[in-house]
Amino acid sequence: MKKLIVTLMLALGVAAGAQASEGGEVAWDKAPSRTNDLPALQNGAKLFVNYCLNCHSAAFMRFNRLQDIGLSEQQIKDNLLFVSDKVGETMKSPIDPKEAKDWFGAVPPDLTLIARSRAGHGGTGADYLYTYMRSFYRDDTRPTGWNNLVFPNVGMPHVLWELQGDREPQHEKTSAHGHEVEIFKGWKQLTPGTMTPQQYDQAVGDLVGYLQWMAEPAQNQRVRVGAWVMLFLALMLVVFWRLNAAFWKDVK
C-alpha cells in the first residue's frame, strides 16, 4: 500500500509539472468590473464587432439591444453594422462554419454567454477571459502561429496582436516532487504594439466588461431591484415585529 501511495504521488507530481510547463496553471487575474461604465461598454462593443464578430457569433444578442448601453440607433448603424446587417438582427458571424473548422480545427463558439460559462476554480468567467486575452504568445509550432498560456494549444489566433505587440513568456526552473518544472514568472515585450501595455489591459477590460454585460444585459437592473426588495423586506420585518409585540402584549 505504501509503495502504491508513493507511486501515485510521483505520478501526480509529474502531471503537475507537465501542466505547469505548458502554462496550464497560470493564475487568473482579477477582471475590472465595468458593467456599469457606459463608455467602457461602448468601447468593448466596438472591439467585439471589429475583432471578434468576424469569426464568433453572438446569436442571442440583437444589435438594437446596444441602445441599453447608451448608443443611439444611428450610431449602431454607422459604426457597428456590416453593410448587409439590419439593426434588429442578431450578431451573427459571416464566417462559413466548414471553412472555420478547416482553418481552426473547430467552429468558433458562440460568445453570447461566454462570460458566464467560463467560470471555474480560478475565478469568474470574466477573470478567465481577461487573463486569456492577455496571455497569447508566438509559437511557430502551431498552425496559427500563436499559443496561449491559459488555453494551451488553442486553435484561435491572437486577433489583438497588433494592439498588444509580440510578447514572450518568462519561466523559472524549479524542482517539485523530485522533478524539474518550469513556473511562469512574467512577460518580456519583444516588439511593441499600437497600444502601451496599460492601454491594452484597459481595452481588454472594456471588451470583457461588454462580454459580461452581453451575457446578462439585465444584471444591473436585477441588482438594483434586488436591493430595493431587501430594503422593503427589512422594513416589513420591523413592522411585523412591532405588530406581533402589540398583539401579544396582554397575553401572559
Short mmCIF file of the C-alpha atoms (twelve columns), coordinates in Angstrom:
data_MODEL
# 
_entry.id   MODEL 
# 
loop_
_atom_site.group_PDB 
_atom_site.id 
_atom_site.type_symbol 
_atom_site.label_atom_id 
_atom_site.label_alt_id 
_atom_site.label_comp_id 
_atom_site.label_asym_id 
_atom_site.label_seq_id 
_atom_site.Cartn_x 
_atom_site.Cartn_y 
_atom_site.Cartn_z 
_atom_site.pdbx_PDB_model_num 
ATOM 1   C CA . MET A 1   0.000   0.000  0.000   1 
ATOM 2   C CA . LYS A 2   2.799   2.404  0.906   1 
ATOM 3   C CA . LYS A 3   4.521   1.723  -2.422  1 
ATOM 4   C CA . LEU A 4   1.246   2.371  -4.262  1 
ATOM 5   C CA . ILE A 5   0.767   5.718  -2.495  1 
ATOM 6   C CA . VAL A 6   4.328   6.806  -3.317  1 
ATOM 7   C CA . THR A 7   3.816   5.826  -6.972  1 
ATOM 8   C CA . LEU A 8   0.597   7.840  -7.173  1 
ATOM 9   C CA . MET A 9   2.250   10.889 -5.608  1 
ATOM 10  C CA . LEU A 10  5.102   10.713 -8.107  1 
ATOM 11  C CA . ALA A 11  2.656   10.369 -10.993 1 
ATOM 12  C CA . LEU A 12  0.696   13.392 -9.798  1 
ATOM 13  C CA . GLY A 13  3.922   15.337 -9.433  1 
ATOM 14  C CA . VAL A 14  4.939   14.556 -12.998 1 
ATOM 15  C CA . ALA A 15  1.484   15.506 -14.298 1 
ATOM 16  C CA . ALA A 16  1.501   18.762 -12.359 1 
ATOM 17  C CA . GLY A 17  4.982   19.573 -13.627 1 
ATOM 18  C CA . ALA A 18  3.974   18.915 -17.225 1 
ATOM 19  C CA . GLN A 19  0.884   21.071 -16.877 1 
ATOM 20  C CA . ALA A 20  2.837   23.921 -15.293 1 
ATOM 21  C CA . SER A 21  5.439   23.782 -18.026 1 
ATOM 22  C CA . GLU A 22  2.677   24.113 -20.632 1 
ATOM 23  C CA . GLY A 23  1.158   27.073 -18.830 1 
ATOM 24  C CA . GLY A 24  -1.952  25.266 -17.607 1 
ATOM 25  C CA . GLU A 25  -1.568  26.557 -14.058 1 
ATOM 26  C CA . VAL A 26  -1.379  30.283 -14.766 1 
ATOM 27  C CA . ALA A 27  -3.329  32.159 -12.107 1 
ATOM 28  C CA . TRP A 28  -6.288  34.148 -13.429 1 
ATOM 29  C CA . ASP A 29  -6.041  37.898 -12.986 1 
ATOM 30  C CA . LYS A 30  -8.997  39.732 -11.489 1 
ATOM 31  C CA . ALA A 31  -11.012 41.396 -14.257 1 
ATOM 32  C CA . PRO A 32  -12.070 45.013 -13.678 1 
ATOM 33  C CA . SER A 33  -15.792 45.493 -13.094 1 
ATOM 34  C CA . ARG A 34  -17.171 47.724 -15.856 1 
ATOM 35  C CA . THR A 35  -20.750 46.573 -16.409 1 
ATOM 36  C CA . ASN A 36  -21.962 49.961 -15.101 1 
ATOM 37  C CA . ASP A 37  -19.445 52.009 -17.117 1 
ATOM 38  C CA . LEU A 38  -21.253 53.044 -20.311 1 
ATOM 39  C CA . PRO A 39  -18.193 54.467 -22.163 1 
ATOM 40  C CA . ALA A 40  -16.256 51.274 -21.367 1 
ATOM 41  C CA . LEU A 41  -19.151 49.100 -22.557 1 
ATOM 42  C CA . GLN A 42  -19.438 51.097 -25.777 1 
ATOM 43  C CA . ASN A 43  -15.713 50.702 -26.427 1 
ATOM 44  C CA . GLY A 44  -16.000 46.991 -25.621 1 
ATOM 45  C CA . ALA A 45  -18.868 46.653 -28.115 1 
ATOM 46  C CA . LYS A 46  -16.730 48.343 -30.788 1 
ATOM 47  C CA . LEU A 47  -13.823 45.972 -30.086 1 
ATOM 48  C CA . PHE A 48  -16.165 42.980 -30.149 1 
ATOM 49  C CA . VAL A 49  -17.640 43.903 -33.535 1 
ATOM 50  C CA . ASN A 50  -14.278 44.819 -35.091 1 
ATOM 51  C CA . TYR A 51  -12.189 41.917 -33.803 1 
ATOM 52  C CA . CYS A 52  -14.438 39.090 -32.552 1 
ATOM 53  C CA . LEU A 53  -17.542 39.109 -34.738 1 
ATOM 54  C CA . ASN A 54  -15.574 38.137 -37.843 1 
ATOM 55  C CA . CYS A 55  -15.350 34.562 -36.521 1 
ATOM 56  C CA . HIS A 56  -17.534 34.375 -33.398 1 
ATOM 57  C CA . SER A 57  -21.285 34.932 -33.361 1 
ATOM 58  C CA . ALA A 58  -23.411 36.263 -30.519 1 
ATOM 59  C CA . ALA A 59  -26.606 34.749 -31.869 1 
ATOM 60  C CA . PHE A 60  -28.711 35.591 -28.801 1 
ATOM 61  C CA . MET A 61  -27.940 39.323 -28.849 1 
ATOM 62  C CA . ARG A 62  -29.517 41.854 -31.207 1 
ATOM 63  C CA . PHE A 63  -27.716 44.972 -32.363 1 
ATOM 64  C CA . ASN A 64  -30.557 47.220 -31.226 1 
ATOM 65  C CA . ARG A 65  -30.069 45.998 -27.651 1 
ATOM 66  C CA . LEU A 66  -26.911 48.115 -27.627 1 
ATOM 67  C CA . GLN A 67  -29.163 51.095 -27.064 1 
ATOM 68  C CA . ASP A 68  -29.227 49.905 -23.432 1 
ATOM 69  C CA . ILE A 69  -25.572 50.945 -23.094 1 
ATOM 70  C CA . GLY A 70  -26.180 54.454 -24.412 1 
ATOM 71  C CA . LEU A 71  -25.778 54.037 -28.178 1 
ATOM 72  C CA . SER A 72  -28.374 55.523 -30.493 1 
ATOM 73  C CA . GLU A 73  -29.827 53.526 -33.373 1 
ATOM 74  C CA . GLN A 74  -27.984 55.768 -35.819 1 
ATOM 75  C CA . GLN A 75  -24.667 55.247 -34.023 1 
ATOM 76  C CA . ILE A 76  -25.205 51.490 -34.193 1 
ATOM 77  C CA . LYS A 77  -25.951 51.686 -37.920 1 
ATOM 78  C CA . ASP A 78  -22.996 53.957 -38.682 1 
ATOM 79  C CA . ASN A 79  -20.329 52.283 -36.547 1 
ATOM 80  C CA . LEU A 80  -21.218 48.694 -35.690 1 
ATOM 81  C CA . LEU A 81  -23.210 47.202 -38.554 1 
ATOM 82  C CA . PHE A 82  -21.879 45.464 -41.615 1 
ATOM 83  C CA . VAL A 83  -23.411 46.564 -44.916 1 
ATOM 84  C CA . SER A 84  -25.894 43.690 -45.090 1 
ATOM 85  C CA . ASP A 85  -26.962 43.814 -41.431 1 
ATOM 86  C CA . LYS A 86  -30.060 45.437 -40.018 1 
ATOM 87  C CA . VAL A 87  -30.254 46.972 -36.577 1 
ATOM 88  C CA . GLY A 88  -32.883 44.468 -35.426 1 
ATOM 89  C CA . GLU A 89  -30.838 41.416 -36.428 1 
ATOM 90  C CA . THR A 90  -28.781 39.213 -34.157 1 
ATOM 91  C CA . MET A 91  -24.994 39.348 -34.083 1 
ATOM 92  C CA . LYS A 92  -24.077 36.559 -36.470 1 
ATOM 93  C CA . SER A 93  -20.610 35.991 -37.841 1 
ATOM 94  C CA . PRO A 94  -20.186 35.995 -41.643 1 
ATOM 95  C CA . ILE A 95  -17.670 33.117 -41.493 1 
ATOM 96  C CA . ASP A 96  -18.588 29.811 -43.133 1 
ATOM 97  C CA . PRO A 97  -18.644 27.051 -40.458 1 
ATOM 98  C CA . LYS A 98  -16.995 24.489 -42.763 1 
ATOM 99  C CA . GLU A 99  -14.154 26.857 -43.607 1 
ATOM 100 C CA . ALA A 100 -13.773 27.796 -39.949 1 
ATOM 101 C CA . LYS A 101 -13.395 24.133 -38.994 1 
ATOM 102 C CA . ASP A 102 -10.739 23.661 -41.685 1 
ATOM 103 C CA . TRP A 103 -8.814  26.743 -40.565 1 
ATOM 104 C CA . PHE A 104 -9.037  26.428 -36.776 1 
ATOM 105 C CA . GLY A 105 -9.845  22.750 -36.225 1 
ATOM 106 C CA . ALA A 106 -13.265 23.596 -34.771 1 
ATOM 107 C CA . VAL A 107 -16.089 26.053 -35.345 1 
ATOM 108 C CA . PRO A 108 -15.504 29.162 -33.174 1 
ATOM 109 C CA . PRO A 109 -18.014 29.074 -30.296 1 
ATOM 110 C CA . ASP A 110 -20.888 31.499 -29.855 1 
ATOM 111 C CA . LEU A 111 -19.868 34.196 -27.356 1 
ATOM 112 C CA . THR A 112 -23.239 35.365 -26.070 1 
ATOM 113 C CA . LEU A 113 -22.859 33.532 -22.747 1 
ATOM 114 C CA . ILE A 114 -19.099 33.000 -22.729 1 
ATOM 115 C CA . ALA A 115 -18.548 35.252 -19.685 1 
ATOM 116 C CA . ARG A 116 -20.897 33.067 -17.637 1 
ATOM 117 C CA . SER A 117 -19.836 29.674 -18.943 1 
ATOM 118 C CA . ARG A 118 -16.093 30.071 -18.321 1 
ATOM 119 C CA . ALA A 119 -16.227 30.443 -14.534 1 
ATOM 120 C CA . GLY A 120 -14.102 27.917 -12.657 1 
ATOM 121 C CA . HIS A 121 -11.954 27.307 -9.603  1 
ATOM 122 C CA . GLY A 122 -9.608  30.082 -10.735 1 
ATOM 123 C CA . GLY A 123 -12.271 32.791 -10.636 1 
ATOM 124 C CA . THR A 124 -15.207 34.150 -12.597 1 
ATOM 125 C CA . GLY A 125 -15.721 33.812 -16.328 1 
ATOM 126 C CA . ALA A 126 -14.667 37.456 -16.652 1 
ATOM 127 C CA . ASP A 127 -11.398 36.691 -14.831 1 
ATOM 128 C CA . TYR A 128 -10.738 33.825 -17.237 1 
ATOM 129 C CA . LEU A 129 -11.404 35.937 -20.341 1 
ATOM 130 C CA . TYR A 130 -9.373  38.873 -19.028 1 
ATOM 131 C CA . THR A 131 -6.364  36.625 -18.400 1 
ATOM 132 C CA . TYR A 132 -6.840  34.608 -21.592 1 
ATOM 133 C CA . MET A 133 -6.865  37.657 -23.890 1 
ATOM 134 C CA . ARG A 134 -3.615  38.852 -22.272 1 
ATOM 135 C CA . SER A 135 -1.779  35.504 -22.428 1 
ATOM 136 C CA . PHE A 136 -1.105  34.915 -26.134 1 
ATOM 137 C CA . TYR A 137 2.431   34.400 -27.383 1 
ATOM 138 C CA . ARG A 138 4.148   33.476 -30.656 1 
ATOM 139 C CA . ASP A 139 4.523   29.741 -31.283 1 
ATOM 140 C CA . ASP A 140 5.732   28.667 -34.720 1 
ATOM 141 C CA . THR A 141 4.754   25.054 -33.995 1 
ATOM 142 C CA . ARG A 142 1.064   25.973 -34.000 1 
ATOM 143 C CA . PRO A 143 -0.951  26.265 -37.261 1 
ATOM 144 C CA . THR A 144 -1.988  29.842 -36.439 1 
ATOM 145 C CA . GLY A 145 1.461   30.849 -35.204 1 
ATOM 146 C CA . TRP A 146 0.078   31.584 -31.738 1 
ATOM 147 C CA . ASN A 147 -0.377  29.789 -28.433 1 
ATOM 148 C CA . ASN A 148 -1.859  30.708 -25.078 1 
ATOM 149 C CA . LEU A 149 -0.744  30.056 -21.506 1 
ATOM 150 C CA . VAL A 150 -4.298  29.827 -20.169 1 
ATOM 151 C CA . PHE A 151 -5.532  27.597 -23.021 1 
ATOM 152 C CA . PRO A 152 -2.523  25.594 -24.259 1 
ATOM 153 C CA . ASN A 153 -2.615  24.597 -27.939 1 
ATOM 154 C CA . VAL A 154 -5.612  26.823 -28.584 1 
ATOM 155 C CA . GLY A 155 -6.848  26.957 -32.180 1 
ATOM 156 C CA . MET A 156 -7.666  30.666 -32.014 1 
ATOM 157 C CA . PRO A 157 -5.097  33.172 -33.344 1 
ATOM 158 C CA . HIS A 158 -4.260  36.330 -31.420 1 
ATOM 159 C CA . VAL A 159 -6.652  38.752 -33.115 1 
ATOM 160 C CA . LEU A 160 -5.485  41.700 -30.992 1 
ATOM 161 C CA . TRP A 161 -1.760  41.169 -31.607 1 
ATOM 162 C CA . GLU A 162 -1.327  44.456 -33.468 1 
ATOM 163 C CA . LEU A 163 -2.606  46.277 -30.384 1 
ATOM 164 C CA . GLN A 164 -0.514  44.308 -27.891 1 
ATOM 165 C CA . GLY A 165 2.590   43.536 -29.926 1 
ATOM 166 C CA . ASP A 166 4.693   40.390 -29.511 1 
ATOM 167 C CA . ARG A 167 5.486   39.104 -26.044 1 
ATOM 168 C CA . GLU A 168 7.377   36.112 -24.739 1 
ATOM 169 C CA . PRO A 169 6.535   34.260 -21.516 1 
ATOM 170 C CA . GLN A 170 9.339   34.015 -18.982 1 
ATOM 171 C CA . HIS A 171 9.705   30.835 -16.916 1 
ATOM 172 C CA . GLU A 172 11.844  29.853 -13.968 1 
ATOM 173 C CA . LYS A 173 13.006  26.300 -13.496 1 
ATOM 174 C CA . THR A 174 12.454  24.696 -10.119 1 
ATOM 175 C CA . SER A 175 12.030  21.226 -8.681  1 
ATOM 176 C CA . ALA A 176 8.833   19.672 -7.372  1 
ATOM 177 C CA . HIS A 177 8.473   16.111 -6.095  1 
ATOM 178 C CA . GLY A 178 11.942  15.374 -7.422  1 
ATOM 179 C CA . HIS A 179 11.193  16.600 -10.937 1 
ATOM 180 C CA . GLU A 180 12.276  19.762 -12.710 1 
ATOM 181 C CA . VAL A 181 9.375   22.002 -13.741 1 
ATOM 182 C CA . GLU A 182 9.012   25.468 -15.219 1 
ATOM 183 C CA . ILE A 183 6.992   28.113 -13.383 1 
ATOM 184 C CA . PHE A 184 5.599   31.132 -15.233 1 
ATOM 185 C CA . LYS A 185 7.186   34.335 -13.909 1 
ATOM 186 C CA . GLY A 186 6.040   37.098 -16.256 1 
ATOM 187 C CA . TRP A 187 6.274   38.552 -19.752 1 
ATOM 188 C CA . LYS A 188 9.023   40.042 -21.892 1 
ATOM 189 C CA . GLN A 189 7.936   42.526 -24.567 1 
ATOM 190 C CA . LEU A 190 9.629   41.676 -27.875 1 
ATOM 191 C CA . THR A 191 8.016   44.191 -30.223 1 
ATOM 192 C CA . PRO A 192 5.643   46.994 -29.211 1 
ATOM 193 C CA . GLY A 193 2.049   47.177 -30.340 1 
ATOM 194 C CA . THR A 194 -0.005  50.214 -31.198 1 
ATOM 195 C CA . MET A 195 -1.023  50.377 -27.534 1 
ATOM 196 C CA . THR A 196 1.070   50.512 -24.396 1 
ATOM 197 C CA . PRO A 197 0.658   47.517 -22.031 1 
ATOM 198 C CA . GLN A 198 -1.534  49.666 -19.789 1 
ATOM 199 C CA . GLN A 199 -3.716  50.778 -22.706 1 
ATOM 200 C CA . TYR A 200 -4.038  47.198 -23.928 1 
ATOM 201 C CA . ASP A 201 -5.117  45.968 -20.477 1 
ATOM 202 C CA . GLN A 202 -7.657  48.799 -20.420 1 
ATOM 203 C CA . ALA A 203 -9.003  47.772 -23.836 1 
ATOM 204 C CA . VAL A 204 -9.259  44.100 -22.838 1 
ATOM 205 C CA . GLY A 205 -11.022 45.160 -19.641 1 
ATOM 206 C CA . ASP A 206 -13.568 47.054 -21.753 1 
ATOM 207 C CA . LEU A 207 -14.047 44.055 -24.052 1 
ATOM 208 C CA . VAL A 208 -14.524 41.666 -21.137 1 
ATOM 209 C CA . GLY A 209 -16.917 44.121 -19.493 1 
ATOM 210 C CA . TYR A 210 -19.007 44.120 -22.654 1 
ATOM 211 C CA . LEU A 211 -18.971 40.288 -22.770 1 
ATOM 212 C CA . GLN A 212 -20.140 40.278 -19.142 1 
ATOM 213 C CA . TRP A 213 -22.944 42.684 -19.936 1 
ATOM 214 C CA . MET A 214 -23.938 40.764 -23.087 1 
ATOM 215 C CA . ALA A 215 -24.214 37.509 -21.124 1 
ATOM 216 C CA . GLU A 216 -26.906 39.115 -18.939 1 
ATOM 217 C CA . PRO A 217 -27.989 42.603 -20.060 1 
ATOM 218 C CA . ALA A 218 -30.483 42.915 -17.201 1 
ATOM 219 C CA . GLN A 219 -27.964 42.097 -14.471 1 
ATOM 220 C CA . ASN A 220 -27.535 45.683 -13.240 1 
ATOM 221 C CA . GLN A 221 -31.291 46.224 -13.156 1 
ATOM 222 C CA . ARG A 222 -31.665 42.922 -11.300 1 
ATOM 223 C CA . VAL A 223 -29.160 44.032 -8.677  1 
ATOM 224 C CA . ARG A 224 -30.908 47.393 -8.225  1 
ATOM 225 C CA . VAL A 225 -34.334 45.761 -7.904  1 
ATOM 226 C CA . GLY A 226 -32.902 43.191 -5.510  1 
ATOM 227 C CA . ALA A 227 -31.531 45.941 -3.261  1 
ATOM 228 C CA . TRP A 228 -34.946 47.629 -3.080  1 
ATOM 229 C CA . VAL A 229 -36.638 44.296 -2.383  1 
ATOM 230 C CA . MET A 230 -34.257 43.578 0.503   1 
ATOM 231 C CA . LEU A 231 -34.859 47.077 1.895   1 
ATOM 232 C CA . PHE A 232 -38.643 46.556 1.652   1 
ATOM 233 C CA . LEU A 233 -38.415 43.174 3.390   1 
ATOM 234 C CA . ALA A 234 -36.278 44.661 6.161   1 
ATOM 235 C CA . LEU A 235 -38.842 47.439 6.687   1 
ATOM 236 C CA . MET A 236 -41.739 44.976 6.750   1 
ATOM 237 C CA . LEU A 237 -39.846 42.793 9.225   1 
ATOM 238 C CA . VAL A 238 -39.746 45.728 11.663  1 
ATOM 239 C CA . VAL A 239 -43.462 46.406 11.098  1 
ATOM 240 C CA . PHE A 240 -44.458 42.777 11.655  1 
ATOM 241 C CA . TRP A 241 -42.214 42.532 14.697  1 
ATOM 242 C CA . ARG A 242 -43.911 45.529 16.320  1 
ATOM 243 C CA . LEU A 243 -47.378 44.260 15.332  1 
ATOM 244 C CA . ASN A 244 -46.598 40.885 16.879  1 
ATOM 245 C CA . ALA A 245 -45.479 42.591 20.077  1 
ATOM 246 C CA . ALA A 246 -48.727 44.664 20.168  1 
ATOM 247 C CA . PHE A 247 -50.969 41.638 19.611  1 
ATOM 248 C CA . TRP A 248 -49.332 39.576 22.353  1 
ATOM 249 C CA . LYS A 249 -48.578 42.262 24.930  1 
ATOM 250 C CA . ASP A 250 -51.642 41.367 27.074  1 
ATOM 251 C CA . VAL A 251 -51.159 37.632 26.827  1 
ATOM 252 C CA . LYS A 252 -49.194 36.129 29.694  1 
# 
